[in-house]
Amino acid sequence: LSRARDNELWYLSKERGSKPIKLNHKLNEGAAVSKTDMTIAFTLTHEQEPALKEGSSQLIMFDVDTRGDVPKLINKRVVHESKDRSCVLEAQDFFDGNTKLTFTCYEPGPDASTMSIDLKTKQVINQSNHAGYQEVEGIFPNGVYTLVESDRQCNWLGGKRGSGNIDIWKLKLDGTGKDFVRLTTFNDYEGGKASNPVISTDGKYMAFQTANTADPAGVGYGILLYTFE
């Protein structure tokens, strides 16, 4: 309950000795943070914003204004909205010069889709384009590929579908869902999974965590480094 209802956004300067400052805004899960300017995007649901219809979710963007003594959120804009639980939204990453955003659409049952939205035209594309669990994670610097937590290996390994039995995959953002390559094989072993991957700014490394299929999402037991050759 606390994770969904009480999740708050804070600002921490890179300056040594800085302390986190509350931005006085709740959010669902994490935020997408631009690598080039002070723009962020995140999701709101009824749990954080009671004015929203139960089951609905919004993707919203803000600019972080640091010109004053206290940082604050300005220029709010709603970029996408789902009216019900047929698609619960979660923001992930900006790409193509902050003109596009990846996000996850959590569907009824164990399924989830990797999606993208063009922030200018508002066109939404299902990038994974395949049944099953495909939660988008860290994006590659060129914006051509992204990492995905997926249960696709259950097609041959068996096991319960959904966010428990996952490994890390690499997906090309071309809307076909066909260029989809498995990067980790932790789920080949009973109780094993890999999750929460991010890509270094030079695209040479992936950091991720090892986890257990029986634990809630986000729980991990160590951070590992994967090198791309």
C-alpha positions, 0 to 999 in steps of 0.5 A: 500500500505504501509503495503505491500510495505514498511514493514521492518525488525528491530532488538531489543535486549532484553537488557534494554534501547535498541533501534531498529536497521534496518536490511535493508530488507523488508518483506511481513507480519511477520517473523517466529523466531526460539526459539532456535537460531538466524534464521528467515524466511519470505516471499518476494513478488513483492511488496517488491522485484520488481525483483520477477515476479508479483504474485510470492512469496518466503519463505526465511531464514536468520541467524541474526549475532549479533557478530559485532557492528551492527546486520546483516542478513547473509546466505540467502537461498530460501526454497520455491517459488510460481510462481503465485497467485495460492498460495501466501506464508506467513511464520509462525513458526519453529518446530521439532528443526528448521527442519520444518516450517509452512506457509500459502498458500493464494489461489484465492478467500476467501480460504487459507491453512495451510501448512508445509515444511520440510527444509531438503527434501523440502517436502510440506504438506497441513496440513489443507487439507480442502476447506475454510479459514485456516490461520496458527498462533502460534504453540504449543511447542511440534510441534504437534498442531498449532493454525489456524484462520478459517471460518469452523464455517460458515458451520453451521452459514452461512455468508461470507467465508474468513478472515472476519468471523473467529474464532481460531481453533486447528489443529493437524499437521498430514496432514489429517486435521481431528483433528480440534477443535474450541477454540473460539466462537466469530463469533457466534455473529454478527460482532465478531471474534477472531484472531492473537493467540500465544501460551506461551512457556510452552503451558499453555496459548493462547493470542489472540485479539478480533476483528470486522468482518468489519475491515481489517486483524490485527485490534483488540480491546483488548488482551485476555488470554485463559488457557488450562487445 
